[in-house]
Amino acid sequence: MTLRAVFPIVAILALTTLSACGFRPLYATAGDDYNTAASMARVNVALINDRVGQLTRNALLETLTPRGQSTNPLYDLSVTLTESTSEQGFTKDNEATIADYLIRANYQLVRRSDSKVLREGTVRARTSYNIVESDFASIEAEDSARRDAARNLAQQLANQVAIGLRSQ
């Protein structure tokens, strides 16, 4: 039997197994009164300090509230960030050629009506960038890594918010 013949059988078995275990997609609305996207739009994202915080918050708002923030949010999301950079890949002259940039976010999603914490935890994003002889090129590479990490972190935070709202 070839792989092409086996694949449809495996796919059907996987789908029936997932439906039997109670699996439901995070953003699904069919057969369900709950709409994750509408609930995510009701989240107020508190200001986050520093430039990376601004980048993260903006990316998070684009994901959670693509049509604009709600005038009367039901939930509050607070995020605190810490950043670190570590140099890697040293030359014979002990000069770094690569750097790792890490952002760690502690978050807390709270329902406003009763101040119940729906979800809290820590997520992190890491990127690497090259350190070259040109200072300008190295600074641009670091800024690009910072923006990429902020977008990645915002997506992880949005996923955690969706899980917290869905599991309430």
Beta strands, then each sheet from edge to edge (+ up, - down):
strand 1: 43-45
strand 2: 75-90
strand 3: 96-111
strand 4: 117-130
sheet 1: 1+ 2+ 3- 4+
end
